[in-house]
Amino acid sequence: MEPVQLIEQSGAIMRTGRLMLGAGTASYRVAQAMHAVARSLGVDAHSAQVSLTDITATSRRGRIFRTEIVTNSVFSVNTDRIVALDRMRRTMPEHTTPEEVHRTLDQIEAKRPRYPPFANAAFAGAACGGFALLNHALLLEIVAVFLAAGVGQYVRRLLMIRHFNIFGVTMVAAAVATSIYMAGMAILNVTGVQVATHAAGYISAVLFLLPGFALITGALDMAKMDITAGLSRVAFGTMITLGATVSVFAVSLLGTLQISERAVNELPVAADIGMWAGGTAVGVLGFALMFNSPWRLAFSAAAIGMVANAGRMYAIDQGIAIQTATAVACIVVGVLAAFAARGGRYPVITLSVPAVLVMVPGVTAHEAVVSLNRGDYATSVAGILLVSLVVLSIMVGLVVAKLLTDPEWAFSRTEQSWHRIDTAR
């Protein structure tokens, strides 16, 4: 006879995991949510292996067990859904039924995006505009970045809805954004407004494509010793970055692009800090809203990013090594995010990822690619190493902050307790 009750319980557990994985959260949180549902449903033992593309899980009751596999084909980020599913995980009753779990999941899944497509595109444009300001872009360049990134994000969302290949989506969106930026600069020059097409604005126009959630959750998964899940996420993030790089480099060949460092006017320290804080706040707020975050969450992330990145920029200006300043700033981000998320208000990752995206050295990465194509291997290798060090500093900073602020994550107490309950049963 088919174990009907166990089949229903396993179905509710797997659906919870699939929705959490599709929303873009870390694999260890997906497994935690599945364990919480399994415990509430009365399953004797449950184990799950979660990667970026699939979940394999076994539910056991008495002498029978059921193993299921589900495949994930959604590679977007929905912060609002992450918040709702994490709240469900934290508030699971002691006893529930598969029907009640499905009812709650139906409500979460049926919720439409908070913002319409045009607003989502505008948020992406604002985020990249803030990035451009931090990279010393001029006012007209920032306007061009806003328009280019907004159109690029709109095209990306349109293609994603139609289930176009994710690698192809990235390449098309990057080509659209960079082409619009180059065209805008060309139009300005034709009309008599002489603005040099600088790499700062050009690269900022595609930074909405940064796979921040994939790279950072991958690092956290590997720090949690879930190597398979972590490697798959980092590999995905690297693939998306390379896809965008191909289009960015190809379009840059169509026009003259200055990659030399732009001269920056000397400003009072207070003015510099104000500019860094303002650009960071706009950039982080734009990224958070682009990820479909509630307004309160987005403003919290913007405040955290503003404090950490302004301090980081000041430290770099005072001669501190960029990787050192970045690692310390990311520890600050992680600690402040944990404080803002206390009591289960928000998942920490929904605050920390937008706050650190503005620290990624996109312009340096592009300069390294251009130097490589020109045969200047020394400059290219130096740029690639610097970018790698900064990205590693971001990941290390967030992992250290997690170790300092989350005992459950640091000591794996939830999993150990769950196994003891299983043994007792």
N, C-alpha and C positions, 0 to 999 in steps of 0.2 A: 504493500500500500504506500502511496505517495505521502510523505510527511507534509501535509498541506499547511499546517500552522507554521512550520519552520520555513517553508517556501515564502509565505507571506511576510514573515519577519525579515528574512533575508532581502526580499524585494524592497522593503522600506529602508533598510540599512544602506543598500546599494544606491538607491535613488538619492539619499542624503549625501553620500560621498560624491556622486556624479555632479550634483548641483554645486557643491562646494568647489570641486575641482574645476568645473567650467567657469566659476566666478573669478578664478585666478589666484586663490589663496595657496599657502604652502602645503606640501603633502602631509607634513606631520599634523597640521590642523585638520586636514581631511580625515586622517586616521582617527584623531581624537573625537571628532564628531560622530564617526561611525561607531566607535566604542561606546560613546554616550547613549546613542540610540539603541544599540544592542543590549546594553545593561538595563535600560528602561523597559525594553520589550521582554526581558526575562531570559535572554539567550545565555546559555551556560558559559560559552567561550566564544571569542571572536578574534580573528586576526586578519589584517589587511596589508597588502603591498600596493603602494600608490606611486605611480609615476606620472609624468606629464600627460601621457596619452591613454592610460588605462588603469583600472583598479582590479586587483584580484583579491577576493576575500572569502574566508571560510567562516561559517556560523555553525556552532555545535550545540546540540541539546541532548543530554543523556548519551545514548550510544549511536545517535545518528548525526550526520553533518551534511552541510550543503556548501559547495564552492561555486561562486559565480564570478564572471568577468564582464566588466562594462568598459566600453571604449569612449574616450573623450575626443570630440572633434571641435571643441570650442576653445579658442586661444585668445579671448579678449579678457578684459578686466571690468568687473562690475562691483564697485566698492559697496554700494547700497545692498546688494544681495549678500556680500560677505558679512556685512554687519548683521543682517537679519538671520542668516544661518548660524552665525556665531552666537547670537543671542538665544536662538533655539537650542544650541548645544549646551549653553550654560544653564538653561532653565528647564531642562528635561525633567518631568516628574519621575517619582520613584518607579511608578508602574504606568504603562501606556499600552496602546494597541497599534497594529499597523495602520488601521483606518485613521486613527487620530494623527499619526505621523504624516500620512499622505495628505490629510486635510490641511495641515500646517504647511507642508511643502507646496501644495496647490496654491495657497494664498501667496507664498513667496514668489513662486514661479510666474504667477499671473500678473505681478506688479510690473507696470510699464516703466521704461526709463524715466528718470526724474526730469530730464531736459530734452527738448526736441533737437533734431539733427543740426539746425542752424546754430542753436545755442552751444551745442557740443563743439561745433567747428570754431565758434568764436572763442570758447575756452582754450582750445588748442592754440589758436592764434595768439591769445594773451600770454599763455605759458611761454611760447617761443619768443614773443616780444620781450618778456622779462629776461629771458636768456640772452637775447641780443643786447639789451642794456648792460648786463653784466660783462658782456664781451666787448664793450666800448663801441657799439654800433651808434651811428648817427640817427637823428630823429626820423628822417625820411627812410632810412634803412629799416628802422623798427616798424614803421607803417607798412613797408613792403613785406617784412617778415610776417606781420600779423595777417595780411591778406593771403600770402602764399601758404602759410601753415594752415590757415582756416580752410582754404579750398582743398589742400592736400588731405586734411582730416575728413572733410566731407566726402571726398572720393573714396578714401579708405573705408569709411563706415558704409557707404553705398555698396562697395564690392564685398565687404564682409557679410552684409545682410543676404547677398546673393550667393554666399558660400564659395566665393572664388578662392583659389589656392592662396594660403597665407603668405608664402614667399613672393608670389606674384603680386599680391596686394601691396606688400611693402615696397617692391620695386616701382610699381605704378605710382603709388602715393608720393614716394620720394622724387620721382621724375616730374610729377605734376607740380609739387611745391617748389622745387629748385628752378624749374622752367619759368614759373610765374614770377619768382623773385628776379631772375636774370632779365626777363622781359620788362619788368617794372623798372629796373635800373636802366635798361636801354632806352625806355620811353622818357625817363627823366633827363637823360643825357641829350636825347634828340631835341627835347623842348628847351634846352639851354640851361637846365639845372645840372651842374657838373658834380656828380657823386661817384667816386670810385667804387667799383664793385668789389667789396672787401669780403674776405672769407668769414669774418665775424658774423655778418648778417646772413650770408649764404648758408652756412652750416646751421645757424640758429633756426632757419626755416624748416628743417627736417627733424628737429629734436623731439617733436611729438611722437616720433616712431621709436624712441628709445624703449627697449623691452625691460624696463626697470623692475617690474614685478617678477618676471621670469628669472632674471639674474640674481636678484636679492633673495627671493624665496629659495632658489637653487643653492645659494651659499648657506642659508640657514638650514636647509635640509641636510647638506653635507656635514655641517657642524653638528647636526643631530645624529650623525653617522648613518644617515639614510643615503648612501652613496648613489644608488641607482636613480632615485628620484632627483637628487641634486644634479647629477651629471646630465640627465635628460633635459632639465630646465636650463642649465648653463649652455648646453649645446643648442637648444632652441633659441636662446637669447643671442648667442653668437651668430647663428644662421640669419636671424632677422637683421642684426647689425650689418652683416656682410651684404645682405640683399639691398639694404638702403645705401651702403657705401658704393656699390656698383653703379646705381643710378646717379648718385651725387657726383661721382667722379666722371661719369660719361657726360652729364650735362655741363660740367665745368669746362669741358674741352670745347664747348661751343662759343665761349666768350673769354674775355680777359678777366682773370680773377687774381686779385692781389692777396698773397698769402703772408707777406711780410707783416711783422707786428706793427699795429697802428700806433702812432705817437699819441700819448694821452696827456691832456692838459693837467698841470699841477693844480690840485684843489686842496682846500683846508681839510684836515682829517675829519671834521664833523660832516662836511659835504660828501666826502667819499663814503663814510659809513652810512649816511642817509641814502645815497645812491645804491649802495650794495643792499641795504635793507629793503628799499622800495622795489628794486628789480627782483630780489629773491621772493618777496611777499607776492608779487604779481605772478611770477613764474610758478611757485608752489600752488597758489590758489587755482591757477589755470589748470595745472596738471590734476589736482584733486577733483575739480569739477568735471574735467574731461573723463575721469574714471567713474563718473556717476555718483560722486560722494554727496551726502547731505551738506547743506551750507555750514552748519555748526562744525561738522568734522573738517570741512575744507578750510575754514578760518583757523581752526586749531592747528592744522598742519602748516598753514601759512605762517602763523606766529612762531611755531617751533623752528621751521626752516629759516625764517628771518633772523632769529637770534643766533642760530648755529652758523649759518653761512656768512653773515656779516662779521662775526668773530673770526671765522676762518679766513676771509678775505683780508681782514686787518692783520692777522698773524702772518699771512704770506707777504703782505706789504712791508712788514717789519723784518723780513728775511728768514722766517721760519720755513723749512722745507715743505713743499706742497703736500707730500704724502703724510707727513706728520700732522700738519694742520687739518688735513681732511679726516684722518683717523680720529683725532680728538673731537672734531666737529660732529662726526657720526655717532660717537659715544654720547655726546650731548643730545643729539637728536633722539637716540634710543631711550635715554633716561627721561627726557621730557615727554616723549610719546607714551612711555609706560605710566608716567604720572597723569597725563591727560586722559589715558584710557582706564584709569583705576576703577575698580568695581565693575568691570565688564562693560563700560560705557561704549567703547569702540575696540575692535581688534587693533593691536599695536601696529601691525604692518600697514594698515590703511592710513596711518598718520606718518610713519617713518619713510615709506617709499617715495611719496611725492616730495617730502622735505629734502631728500638727498639727491634727487635727479638733477637739480641745478648745479651739483658739484662735478658732474661728468665733464671732462675736458674735450668736448666735441671738436672745437677748432684745432686743437693740437693733433687729434686723430686724423683730421683731413689733411693737415700739413704733412703728416708722416706719409700718407698715401701719395700725395702729389710728389713729395721728394723721392719716394721709391720709384715712381714712374719716370722721373727725370734722371735716375741713376745716382742720386745723392744718397748712397746707402748709409753713410754715417749719420746724417741728419734724420733719415727715416727710422733707423734703429733706435736712436735716442728718443724720438717722439713716441714710438710704439712702446718702449720701456716705460716712459713717463706715464702714458695713458694706462698701461697695465698696473703700474704702482698705485695710481690714484684709484682705479676701480677696486683693486685688492684692499686698499685702505678703507674704502667705503664699506666693503663687506666685513672686514675685520672689526671696524668700529661698531657696526650694528650687532655683530656676534658678541663682542665684549659687553655691549650694553644689555643684550639679552641675558647673558650669564649673570650680570649684576642685578637685574631687576625682575627676573622671572624664575623663581626656584623650581616651579613645576617643569619648566622647559630645561633648566640646567641639570636637574637631578632625575628626570624621567619618573617622578613619583606616581603620576597617573597610571602609566603602563604597569609599574611594579604592583601597585594596589590592585589593578584589574586582574593580573595573573593570580594573586593570592585568593581573590574571590573565586576565580575559576577553579582553583585547586580545592577550595573548601566545598564547592558544590559537587 
